[in-house]
Amino acid sequence: MRIDQIETLGSSYWAEFGWSKSQNNFGVNRYGQEVEYEIIDLGTLGGTNSWATAINDHGVIVGMSQTAGDTETAGFIFQDGVMSLVEGLGGPYSALFDINNEGVAAGMAFLEGWVGARALTFADGVTTPLSTLGGSLAASYAIASGGFVAGSSGLEGDTVQHSTLWENGEIRDLGSFAELFYSVGRGVNSHGVVVGESINATNDTIHAYVTEDGIMKNLGTFGGANAVLADIDVAGRMCGSTFVNESWSHTAGKAFVVENGVATFLGALGGGDSYACALGANGQVVGEAEAPGDTISYAFLYEHGVMRALPSLGGSASTAGDINAHGAIVGWSPLPDDTATHAFIAIPRAR
């Protein structure tokens, strides 16, 4: 996800996508202008639930949605006001997790009969499976300009999962700190630098990593029991979460940003936990954080040293998954009755 600048856009820009106002929230942009965030329900592919995972600088959104009857989940692309199903690889589940500014999306899909899964890219209406490291399971979670795709792949026998970098279709095994266990690539920038997580050499904790010249560098746990990195921008800023819980589950998190080797913790929304998902421009970060009482988490935008909650679709929780160069944020939120979760976009407008 390459985020280089932020702009203030008028309503005419967003009107081109057929979006209308649903709910709002307020903040201040870097120009000192009061900003209203309008949240729009993107709907589904006919099923109950949908999730928006990424948006590029042209306003194209990707994610996943249940289809009619909720027996299958499919990746989607949302463009020009329309959510369209992206064909998978024959199985009942597929998803898109990221999209670059060239319009190429990355994700994964199961094969027919759940016999395996492949990382994939999607562009110009064509779904292309990517090669594996010898195993039957693989997924791609991030894509950047320059043909770089990051994710993970099983080795032969599928007992080991390694972080993987695909460059223009060629696969590279990034390894793991514990060679016989797992690591995952979560983010990649246009220089081909990958961030993610790996079980450490003693197989007991999860450590964050960043690659240097294609080699994984162990960044430790940032003071917690475990840690992951979720995103990296073109300047090398990284965001992630450290986890207090000593189990391998990603719970009890503390969101942080790493810039010039220094980690800054972002706090929460009055509760204890927070999780960083993606980087924006000028220090922006989005993710989810707990409200007072530590029972509900809401999508947040962190900027100018302040974390604030974003509007939801009326339900009791929300998550922000990505932000583009124009400040548009995508994610997912329950509806008012909490019986369904829908993908959303939150659009900033200067007042």
N, C-alpha and C positions, 0 to 999 in steps of 0.2 A: 504494500500500500504506500504509494508515494504521495506525500503531502508536502508541498513546497510553499504555498501561500494561501491567504484567505482573502475573500472578496465580499463586499456587501452587495447583494443582488436585490433588485426590485421585484415586485410581484409578477411582472410580465414574464420574467424568466421562468418561474415555477408554473405559471399558468399554461405554458407550452406543454407541460406534462399532464394536464388535466386534473391537478390537485386542488383541493379546496380546504378552507379552514375547518378544523374540528375542535381544537382546544389550544390554549396558549399558556406560555410561561414567559418570564422576563429575565433579562440579563444585560450585560454591557459588553460590546465588542471592543476590539483593540483601538478603534477610532473614537472611543468614548461615547458611542451612540447606544441608546437603549435598544435592545433587541427583543423581539417577540418570537417565541418558538411556537410554531403551529404543528400539531401532530396529526398525521393522516393515516387512517387505516388502509393498508394495501390489499386487504381481502385474502382470499385463498384460491387454490386451484379446484375448488368444489368440495373440499373436505372441511374438517372442523378447525384445524390449527395450521399456522404458518409462521415462519421465522425468517427475518431479513438479516443477513450476515455481513454484507459488504455493499459499498456504493463507490463508484468511481467519480472523477471530477466532471464527467458529462451527465451525471445524474442517473446512470444505469445501475440498477439494484439487482442483487442476486440473493438467493437463499434456498429455502426448501418449504414445501407445503404438502399436507395430506391431500389426496385426491378424493373424488366422490366415494362415499362408503367408508373412508378412512382405512382401507386395507392396504394402501400403498402410499409411500411418500416419494415425491419427485422434486428434483431441483427446478428452480424457476429463474427467469430473467424478467425484470419489470422495466419496461421502457415505453415512453410515449403514453403513459397512463394505463398500460395493459400488462397484466401478469401472464406470461406464457410458459408452458411446460417445456422443460428441456429433457429430451430423450436420454434415458440411462443406458444400461448395458444388459437389459433383459431381466434383471431382478426386481424385487418389489420395493427397493429403497435406493434413492440417490439424493445427492445434495451438492449445492455449490456454496463454497465458503469464501471466495474472494474473486475480485475482478480488477484488472489493471486498466489504465487509461487508453489502451489500444482495443479494449473491448473483449479481451480474452479472459475467460473465467476458469477457475480451478475448483476441483471438488473430488467426489468419489461416488462410486456406484457398485452395488452388489450384482453379481452375475445371476443368471437364471438358476433357480433352485438353491440359492444361498451358498453356492459351491466356492465362492471366493469374491473378492472385491478388488477393484482397480482404482488407482488415482486417475484423474482425467482432466482434460481441458475442453472448453467449449468455446467455439468462435464461428461466426457466420453460419449459424444453424447446424454445425457439425460437432458431434461429440467424439473426442479422440482419447482412447485409453492409453495410459502411459505404461512403460515397462516396469517390472519389479526387480527386486534383488534376489529373485529365485523362489520367493514364497508366493502364496496365493492371495495375500491380503495387503492392500496398499491404499493410501489416501493422500491427497494433496490439500493443504490447508491455506496456502498463501501463494500469490503470484505477483511479480513485479515486472516493470518494463525491462526489456532486454532478453526476454525468454526464460527468466529464472522462475522456477516453481519449487516450493519446499513442502515437505510432508514426511511420511514414513512408509517403510515397506518391510514386509516380513522376509527373513532369509529362508533358505531352503528348509522345509520342515515346519515353518511358521511358529517355532518356539521362541524366536528372537525377532524383535522389531527394531530397526535402525532408522535414525534420521536420514532423510534422502533429499538430494538436490537434483532436479532435472534442469538441464540447460539446453534449450533448443532441442528437446526430445531425448538428449543423452542423459543417462542416469549415473549418479555418483553416490556411493555409500559414505556417509559422514561419520559412521561408527557410533560408539557409545562408550561412556566411562566404564561401564561394566559390560565387557564385550559379549557376554552370553545372556544379556538381558535386553532392556529396551531404551530407546530414545526417540524423540519426536521433534521435527522441525515445525515451528508454529508461525514464524514470520520470515520474510526475506525482503531485501531492498534491491534497488536497481544496480548495485555493485556486486550482487550475488552473495552478500553476507547474510547468514542464516542465524536465527535465534530460536531457542526452544528449551527443552528439558531432557534430562537423562538420569537414569538411576546411577548413583555413584559407584565407585569401584568395589565397595564392600556390600553392595546390594541392599542398603538399608534406608537411604534417603534419596530424594529427588533434588538434583542440582540444576540451576539455570546455566545455559551456555550461550556463547556467541562464537561464530567461526572467524578465524584469522588465517588468511591464505588457504582457506578450505579445511582448516584443522579446528576441531572443537576446543574452545578454551573454557575451562571450568570457572564459573563465577560464584559458585557456592550457593548459599541459601539466604543471603541478605538478612541474617540474624534470626531467621525462623527455622523450623524443622525441615521444611521443603520449600522449593521455589521454582517458578517457571517464568520464562519470558514469552510474551505474546506477540510483540510487534517491534519493528525497527524501521526508522525512516532513512532517507537518503543521506542525512547528515550523521547518522550513527546513533541518534537518540533511541533508547529502548524503553519499553514499559512492560510490566509484569506484576506478579503477586508473590508474596512469601506467605507460607502457611504455618500457623502455630501448631496445628494438629500433627502429632508424630506419626500418624498412619499415612499411607500413600494416597489417601483421598484428598481432593483439592477443596478443603473446607477451612473455615477460620482464617480467611485471607486478609492481607494488608497490601493494598495497591501501591506501586511505586513507579518512579521514572528514573532512568539512569542517563545522565548527560555528563560527558567529559569525565567518566569514571566515578561520578558521585551519585549516590542513590538518594532521592527525595521521596518520602512517604506522603501520600495524598490525604490521609485521614478517611473519614466516612461521613454519612449524612445524619450524624447524631447517634448511630449505633456503633457496633464494634468492628464489623468486617467490611472489606471492599475488594473489588477485583477489577484490574485494568485490562481492557480488551484491545484498544487501538489508539494510535497517536494521530493528532491533528496538527495544525499549524501553530507556531508561536506558543508552544508549551501546552497546547490542548491535549487532553486525554479523555476518553470515554470508557464507560464500563458499567458496573453496578455496585451499589453500596447499601448497607443496612441503615434503616431509620431507627429512631429510639425504640427500645424494646427488643431489638435484635431478632425480630421475627419476619420482617418484610424488607426486601431489597428493591431499590428503585434505580432506574437508569440515571447516570450522572454525566455532567460535563465539568471537567476541571480546567480552569484557565485563570491566569493572573493570580495564582496561588489560592484560589477559592474553588471548592467543590459545591455544585448546586444540583438539585434534582431536576430532571426533565419531566415534562408532562407525560402521562400515561394514556391509555385508551379507556380508562375508567376502572380498570381492575385493581387488584391489591398488590401488584408488583410490576416490574419492567426491567429490561436489560438493553443497554446500548452496545451494539456490536461493532460499529464503524462510523467514521466521520470523514467527509471529503474536504477538498481545498476550499469549498465555498461555505463550510460550516454545517452542511446538511448531515444529519445523524440518522442512522437506521438501527433497528433492533426489533424487539418483540415485547408484547404486553398482553395480559389478560383483558378481556372485555369486562364491562361492568358487573356481570353476574359470575365472573370467574369460571365459566364453563368452557371457554375457548380462549386460545392465545392467538393473536394475529400479528403479522409483520407490520411495522410502521416506519414512517419517515417523519422526522422533526426538522422543520425548515426555519432558519433564522431570517427575520426581516427587520431592518433598521426602521425605527419609527421617526 
